[in-house]
Amino acid sequence: MKISSMNWMQVEKYLERENRAVLPVGCTEQHAYLSLATDSLLAERVAVEAAEPLGVAVFPVVPYGITPTFRAYPGTVSLRVSTLLDVVRDVLDALDHQGFRRVLIVNGHGGNSPLSGLVNEWVSTHARSRVRLHNWWNAPRTLKKVHEIDALASHASWMENFPWTRLEGVTPPDVQKPMVDLAKLAVSNPDEARALLGDGNFGGRHVRGDDDMFALWRVAVEETRDLIDHGWS
């Protein structure tokens, strides 16, 4: 149930029977041969598919995140940490004011990790509300499935290569990249990071078969749905 497909009167009716909502948060950054919006596309899609059978409202994805390391890749947009936290805090304040009492933030980007501290801080001053942060791609069951399929998986590798993140006319190479030196990457400036990463894949195959991808996606959607349905105790 997308908020973008509702008007305010319908949302008012919704709040008479339900107080849950889902807020996807993504990023716009390089993903090698995949869409620059990969993190946003995946966060919103897993949120919508998970929430739909439950009749829970999903707000539009926040499309920008924290990704300063990739600034040398054209199309990447990085927010300051304070900017992202201010945006999400303002959204939570608005939802709380209107009567949304249980909000699941479905995060699609590892660089958005400061959201964890914000959620803890926000909940401590809003006793009537509950907020959970769910990093869908490395949640326990989803990450276990990734490792069952292929343990060498990372940013912009096969584990993000779904039919809905691929680009028409773009064919990634059918090769397996060695894992990047993450310690070296962590202290690299944007130009150094681009030189180190090349196409942007951190390591692993660029592509796997769709049977693997759909199997992974089913687990991710089911795990997210379980949190929407039962994650509020």
C-alpha positions as CSV (number, residue, x, y, z in Angstrom):
1,M,0.0,0.0,0.0
2,K,1.9,3.0,-1.3
3,I,1.3,6.4,0.2
4,S,1.9,7.8,-3.3
5,S,-1.3,6.0,-4.3
6,M,-3.4,7.5,-1.5
7,N,-4.8,10.9,-0.7
8,W,-4.9,12.5,2.7
9,M,-8.5,11.4,3.4
10,Q,-7.6,7.8,2.7
11,V,-4.7,8.0,5.0
12,E,-6.9,9.5,7.7
13,K,-9.2,6.5,7.3
14,Y,-6.2,4.2,7.4
15,L,-5.1,5.6,10.7
16,E,-8.5,4.8,12.3
17,R,-7.6,1.1,12.0
18,E,-3.8,0.9,11.7
19,N,-0.7,2.7,13.1
20,R,2.1,1.0,11.3
21,A,4.1,2.5,8.4
22,V,7.3,1.6,6.5
23,L,9.9,4.2,5.5
24,P,12.5,3.0,2.9
25,V,15.8,4.8,2.8
26,G,18.3,4.3,0.0
27,C,21.1,6.2,-1.8
28,T,22.1,7.4,-5.2
29,E,25.6,6.1,-5.8
30,Q,27.7,4.1,-8.3
31,H,26.9,0.4,-8.5
32,A,29.2,-0.7,-11.3
33,Y,27.0,-1.8,-14.2
34,L,23.8,-1.5,-12.2
35,S,21.5,1.5,-11.7
36,L,22.8,4.4,-9.7
37,A,19.5,4.1,-7.8
38,T,20.1,0.4,-6.8
39,D,19.9,1.0,-3.1
40,S,16.7,3.0,-3.4
41,L,15.1,0.6,-5.8
42,L,15.7,-2.4,-3.6
43,A,14.8,-0.7,-0.3
44,E,11.5,0.5,-1.7
45,R,10.6,-2.7,-3.5
46,V,11.3,-5.0,-0.6
47,A,9.3,-2.7,1.6
48,V,6.3,-2.6,-0.8
49,E,6.3,-6.4,-1.4
50,A,6.6,-7.1,2.3
51,A,3.9,-4.7,3.4
52,E,1.3,-5.3,0.7
53,P,-0.3,-8.5,2.1
54,L,-0.5,-6.9,5.5
55,G,-2.2,-3.7,4.2
56,V,0.5,-1.5,5.8
57,A,1.4,1.9,4.3
58,V,4.8,2.4,2.7
59,F,6.1,5.9,2.3
60,P,8.2,7.0,-0.7
61,V,11.9,6.1,-0.5
62,V,14.4,8.7,0.7
63,P,16.6,8.5,-2.4
64,Y,19.9,10.1,-1.1
65,G,22.3,8.8,1.6
66,I,25.8,9.0,3.0
67,T,28.4,8.0,0.4
68,P,31.4,10.4,0.3
69,T,33.8,7.7,-0.9
70,F,32.1,7.4,-4.3
71,R,32.1,11.1,-5.2
72,A,34.5,10.6,-8.0
73,Y,31.9,8.4,-9.8
74,P,29.6,10.7,-11.9
75,G,25.9,10.5,-10.7
76,T,26.8,9.7,-7.1
77,V,25.2,12.1,-4.6
78,S,26.3,12.2,-1.0
79,L,24.5,13.9,1.9
80,R,26.2,15.1,5.0
81,V,25.5,12.8,8.0
82,S,23.7,15.6,9.7
83,T,21.5,16.2,6.6
84,L,20.3,12.6,6.4
85,L,19.6,12.4,10.2
86,D,17.7,15.7,10.1
87,V,15.5,14.5,7.2
88,V,14.7,11.2,8.8
89,R,14.1,12.8,12.2
90,D,11.7,15.3,10.6
91,V,9.8,12.5,8.9
92,L,9.5,10.5,12.1
93,D,8.3,13.6,13.9
94,A,5.6,14.2,11.3
95,L,4.5,10.6,11.4
96,D,4.3,10.6,15.1
97,H,2.2,13.8,15.1
98,Q,-0.3,12.2,12.8
99,G,-0.7,9.0,14.8
100,F,1.8,6.5,13.2
101,R,3.1,4.7,16.2
102,R,5.1,1.8,14.7
103,V,7.6,2.7,11.9
104,L,9.9,0.2,10.2
105,I,12.8,2.0,8.4
106,V,13.9,-0.3,5.6
107,N,17.5,0.8,4.9
108,G,19.2,-0.2,1.6
109,H,22.6,1.4,2.0
110,G,25.4,0.5,4.4
111,G,26.7,4.1,4.6
112,N,23.5,5.1,6.3
113,S,24.6,3.3,9.5
114,P,24.3,6.6,11.6
115,L,20.6,6.1,11.4
116,S,21.0,3.5,14.1
117,G,22.0,6.1,16.7
118,L,19.2,8.4,15.5
119,V,16.6,5.8,16.0
120,N,17.8,5.0,19.5
121,E,17.8,8.7,20.4
122,W,14.4,9.4,18.9
123,V,12.7,6.5,20.6
124,S,14.1,7.6,24.0
125,T,12.1,10.8,23.7
126,H,8.9,9.4,22.2
127,A,7.7,6.8,24.6
128,R,4.4,6.1,22.8
129,S,6.0,5.1,19.5
130,R,8.2,2.3,18.3
131,V,10.8,2.6,15.5
132,R,13.0,-0.2,14.1
133,L,15.9,0.0,11.6
134,H,16.1,-2.9,9.2
135,N,19.1,-3.3,6.9
136,W,17.4,-5.7,4.6
137,W,20.4,-7.0,2.8
138,N,22.4,-8.1,5.9
139,A,19.5,-9.1,8.1
140,P,20.2,-12.6,9.5
141,R,18.1,-14.8,7.3
142,T,18.8,-12.8,4.1
143,L,22.6,-12.8,4.8
144,K,22.5,-16.5,5.5
145,K,20.9,-17.1,2.1
146,V,23.5,-14.9,0.4
147,H,26.2,-17.1,1.9
148,E,24.4,-20.3,0.9
149,I,24.4,-19.1,-2.7
150,D,27.9,-17.6,-2.9
151,A,29.9,-16.3,0.1
152,L,31.9,-13.9,-2.1
153,A,29.3,-11.1,-2.4
154,S,29.5,-7.4,-1.8
155,H,28.6,-3.9,-3.0
156,A,27.6,-3.9,-6.7
157,S,28.2,-7.6,-7.1
158,W,25.7,-10.3,-8.0
159,M,23.8,-9.9,-4.7
160,E,22.4,-6.6,-6.0
161,N,21.9,-7.7,-9.6
162,F,18.2,-8.2,-9.8
163,P,16.0,-7.7,-12.9
164,W,14.8,-4.4,-11.5
165,T,18.3,-3.0,-10.9
166,R,19.7,-3.9,-14.3
167,L,20.0,-1.4,-17.2
168,E,18.7,-2.0,-20.7
169,G,21.6,-2.5,-23.1
170,V,24.2,-3.0,-20.4
171,T,25.9,-6.5,-20.0
172,P,28.2,-6.9,-17.0
173,P,31.2,-9.1,-17.5
174,D,30.8,-12.7,-16.5
175,V,33.8,-12.7,-14.2
176,Q,34.6,-13.0,-10.5
177,K,36.5,-10.0,-9.1
178,P,38.8,-10.6,-6.1
179,M,37.7,-8.8,-2.9
180,V,39.0,-5.3,-2.6
181,D,41.3,-4.4,0.3
182,L,38.6,-3.0,2.6
183,A,41.2,-1.5,5.0
184,K,42.8,0.4,2.2
185,L,39.5,1.5,0.9
186,A,38.5,2.8,4.3
187,V,41.3,5.4,4.2
188,S,41.0,6.3,0.5
189,N,39.8,9.7,-0.8
190,P,37.3,9.6,-3.6
191,D,39.9,9.6,-6.4
192,E,41.9,6.9,-4.7
193,A,38.7,4.8,-4.1
194,R,37.8,5.0,-7.8
195,A,41.4,3.9,-8.8
196,L,41.2,1.0,-6.3
197,L,37.7,-0.2,-7.3
198,G,37.7,0.3,-11.0
199,D,34.2,-0.5,-12.1
200,G,32.9,-0.2,-8.6
201,N,32.2,-3.8,-7.6
202,F,33.9,-4.6,-4.3
203,G,34.4,-8.2,-5.2
204,G,32.6,-11.3,-6.4
205,R,30.7,-12.2,-9.6
206,H,28.8,-9.5,-11.3
207,V,25.9,-11.8,-12.3
208,R,24.3,-15.0,-11.1
209,G,21.3,-16.8,-12.5
210,D,17.8,-15.5,-11.8
211,D,16.8,-18.7,-9.9
212,D,19.4,-17.7,-7.3
213,M,18.3,-14.1,-7.3
214,F,14.6,-14.9,-6.9
215,A,15.4,-17.3,-4.1
216,L,17.3,-14.6,-2.3
217,W,14.6,-12.1,-2.9
218,R,11.9,-14.3,-1.4
219,V,13.8,-14.6,1.8
220,A,14.4,-10.9,2.0
221,V,10.7,-10.1,1.5
222,E,9.6,-12.7,4.0
223,E,12.1,-11.5,6.7
224,T,11.0,-7.9,6.2
225,R,7.3,-8.9,6.4
226,D,7.9,-10.7,9.6
227,L,9.3,-7.6,11.2
228,I,6.4,-5.5,10.0
229,D,4.0,-8.0,11.4
230,H,5.6,-9.2,14.6
231,G,8.6,-6.9,15.4
232,W,7.0,-4.6,17.9
233,S,7.2,-6.4,21.2
